[in-house]
Each structure stands twice: as structure tokens, then as C-alpha cells.
Amino acid sequence: MEISMDVSKTLLICVILMALGEFMLNKFPVFKKYCIPSAVVGGLIFAILNLILSVAGVAKFTFDNSMQNFFMYVFFTCAGFQANFALLKQGGKKIIIFLILAALMAFLQNAVAIGLSFPLGINPMIGLMTGSIPMTGGHGNAASFGPQAVELGYPSAANVAIAAATFGLVAGCLMGGPIADSLIKKKNLWNPSMKNSEVLDTNTVEEVRPLSYNVFIYATILVFIALGIGAYFKDFFDIIIPSIKLPVHVMGMIGGCILTNLVPKISKKEEAIPQPEIDVMGDVSLSLFVTMAIMSMNLLDLASLALPLVVLLIGQVVLMFIFAKYITFNLMGRDYDAAVIAAGHVGFGMGAVPVSMANMKAVCNKYSYSKLAFFIVPIIGGLFSNFTNAIIITGFMGFASKFPM
């Protein structure tokens, strides 16, 4: 029996699972110990329950996820408000390093995917559907490049890419927090005196004011203006460079970046950018997006993957684990910020930037906030890596297409 949930019922289930996730985190310390996000816990519980009911022939839930993209757009736009030029100057060198690391990771993901395809007896193009297309690229790239492979004559490519992206989303959620947690503990990167400080600048601790209703209205106006600016930017770029499809959420981030640097220069308000209220909007949107994405996953697609594809995906997990723990962490500074960034890299390197943010938020909730991580990861993962990954994918698809089907 199929139980179809409209958008209102989907949101109801979503917020119930968010609350369940928070309850589970408080009830079972193991989740907090390894920095597993509450949205992941609640969403996975329902996804597993849905799988059991479906296999048993009792019921299968389907959801109206039309609001999912909206929450993603709002989250990215709110993240864009953190990109002020002062912070850009402070973290400039590390931004370049992380961009190179993200591109290198995407290259290695495709190299591993094609390299393992030959001994496993899989066509390289199908193997490529488990590389950076679904991993660094997530479901968006899987839905974009998968059909391109189908048009080239590989009918199963799109399904493999979507299933691999789902696998990556789960793996990224479960792996990022524990990696950062182990690094922080093993390297002794945190002490209780850092709890209420911003790690990027421990000499300055700003007094946190109470949230305000009127200021929240002002913050909401700014966020939606930024999102609208981003939408018009997307239309503009679609006209001048139609060959490159920039997602709305990336352009919304750019809109937030523009306002956070422009409004303080023209506004007479004491607090031109109400960052606490914007952060709350971003956190709520992030939790709703991640919970909705995970609770609606069809885990049966993962269970039905053939053994060779499972091996390919395990290879991606091993690669990401080694890269984040030993390369990302070391090259980003071997400090607390670097550990949080490593958790974020696992998030978008295996699934999506919202997973990165959920991973980093879980780590920071246990330890302390890292402004540098929350600035660098969404900028690179949500914006620049889309360009580098697309170039890398195009090159590898051209290489894979040379082999017989």
C-alpha cells in the first residue's frame, strides 16, 4: 500500500523527525560523541522504517518534496551573508588551498572510479557514475550528467549516478563528524576556554544580544532580497553563458555576499546585517532540508546495487576518509579550524554542501564555533567547486567514451 504525503504532511513528518533526532542525541550520547547531526539521525530512522515496511509489503511512504529546494535556496543565501570582505582577506590563502584540494579530490574520485572499473569488469562510463559526478557533485550533478551518459548509449548510467549520490549522502553524513572528532581529540586541538570564542580570532569575543522580532523581520527581508538578486543573476548568466547552468542556490549565495558587503556602507543602522537572525533562518532551513532529503531516500535502490558497484562506492569512502583525515586536515593548518573543515569536506565531497554544514554544526555544537570553516566550505563547496568539477567530469567522460560498451 502506497501512502502519499502532500507538502503539508511532508513538512509535518519532517519537523517530527527533527524533534526525534534531537531527542535521540540527548538520549544516546553516542550520537553526540561522534558528532552525528540530529537531522541525519531522525531522517535515517524514518528511511529505515520505510524500507522495512516497503519490503514487508505493509506500506510505502512517498513525499512531496517541492519545498526541499526552497529550504536549500534559503540556507545557501543565509550562508552568503557570512562572506564579508574582511573575512575573505583573513582566510584568503586557505580559500585557494581548499579550492585546489576540492578539485584534486574530484579528480581522484574519477580516477578511482575508472581505475577500479577495469578489474571489476564494468564499463568505465558506468564506473564514472560513482565518481565525482554523484560524490562531489551530489544529486544535482547526478541528475545532470547521468542523462548525458544515457544519450551516449549507456542506459543504466542515470540510475547508477542517482543511487551513488544517495549512498554518498548517507556516507558523508555518518563519516564527517567522527573524522573531525577523532582529529580534535588525538591532536588535542580544543580546550574548554575556546567554548564561547570564535576560533578564527580568539582575541575577540563579542557579546551576543537577544534575538529580536523586529530585527528578524528586517533579516527576513534582506534574505529574500538576496535570493531574488541571485535569481536575476542566474537569468543574466543563462543568457550570456548558456552552456554553463549555474544553480539558483549558488547565485543566492552571491546575492547574500553582495548585500552583506554593500548594506553596511549605505545603511545608517547600528547593526546593518543582523547576522544572529540570519543564522537562525539558515540553521532552520538547513535542518529542514537535510531531514527531508534523508527521510525520503529510497534505501532499496542502494540495497539492490550489484556487488561491483558496491565495491566502487566503498572505494570512494576509503578515498574520502584518507584524503580528509590526512590531506585536507594537514594542508589546511593542522588546527581546530582544519579539523572542522575536514568534516565539511567529507560532507560535500560525498554528498552535498548542506551535509557539510550539518557535519560542521554537529562538531561545533560539541566544541566551539569555527568562523573560518563556515566561511570557506560553503564558498568552495557551493560555488567554485561546481566549476572545477564540471571541467574535470567533462574530461573524464570524454576519456571513458573511448572504450567499447
C-alpha positions, 0 to 999 in steps of 0.5 A: 500500500502506497501512502502519499504525503502532500507538502503539508504532511511532508513538512509535518513528518519532517519537523517530527523527525527533527524533534526525534533526532534531537531527542535521540542525541540527548538520549544516546550520547553516542550520537553526540560523541561522534558528532552525528547531526540530529537531522541525519539521525531522525531522517535515517530512522524514518528511511529505515522504517520505510524500507522495512515496511516497503519490503514487508509489503505493509506500506510505502511512504512517498513525499512531496518534496517541492519545498526541499529546494526552497529550504536549500535556496534559503540556507545557501543565501543565509550562508552568503551573508557570512562572506564579508570582505574582511573575512575573505582577506583573513582566510584568503590563502586557505580559500585557494588551498581548499579550492585546489584540494576540492578539485584534486579530490574530484579528480581522484574520485574519477580516477578511482572510479575508472581505475577500479572499473577495469578489474571489476569488469564494468564499463568505465562510463558506468564506473564514472557514475560513482565518481565525482559526478554523484560524490562531489557533485551530489544529486544535482550533478547526478541528475545532470550528467547521468542523462548525458551518459544515457544519450551516449548509449549507456542506459543504466548510467542515470540510475547508477549516478542517482543511487551513488549520490544517495549512498554518498549522502548517507556516507558523508553524513555518518563519516564527517563528524567522527573524522573531525572528532577523532582529529580534535581529540588525538591532536588535542586541538580544543580546550574548554576556554575556546567554548564561547570564542570564535576560533578564527580570532580568539582575541575577540569575543563579542557579546551576543544580544537577544534575538529580536522580532523586529530585527528578524523581520528586517533579516527576513527581508534582506534574505529574500532580497538576496535570493531574488538578486541571485535569481536575476543573476542566474537569468543574466548568466543563462543568457550570456553563458548558456552552456554553463547552468549555474544553480539558483542556490549558488547565485543566492549565495552571491546575492547574500555576499553582495548585500552583506558587503554593500548594506553596511556602507549605505545603511545608517543602522547600528547593526546593518546585517543582523547576522544572529537572525540570519543564522537562525533562518539558515540553521532552520532551513538547513535542518529542514532540508537535510531531514527531508532529503534523508527521510525520503531516500529510497534505501532499496535502490542502494540495497539492490546495487550489484556487488561491483558497484558496491565495491566502487562506492566503498572505494570512494569512502576509503578515498574520502576518509584518507584524503580528509583525515590526512590531506585536507586536515594537514594542508589546511593548518593542522588546527581546530579550524582544519579539523572542522573543515575536514568534516565539511569536506567529507560532507560535500565531497560525498554528498552535498554542501548542506551535509557539510554544514550539518557535519560542521554544526554537529562538531561545533555544537560539541566544541566551539564555533569555527568562523573560518570553516563556515566561511570557506566550505560553503564558498568552495563547496557551493560555488567554485567547486561546481566549476572545477568539477564540471571541467574535470567530469567533462574530461573524464567522460570524454576519456571513458567514451573511448572504450567499447560498451 
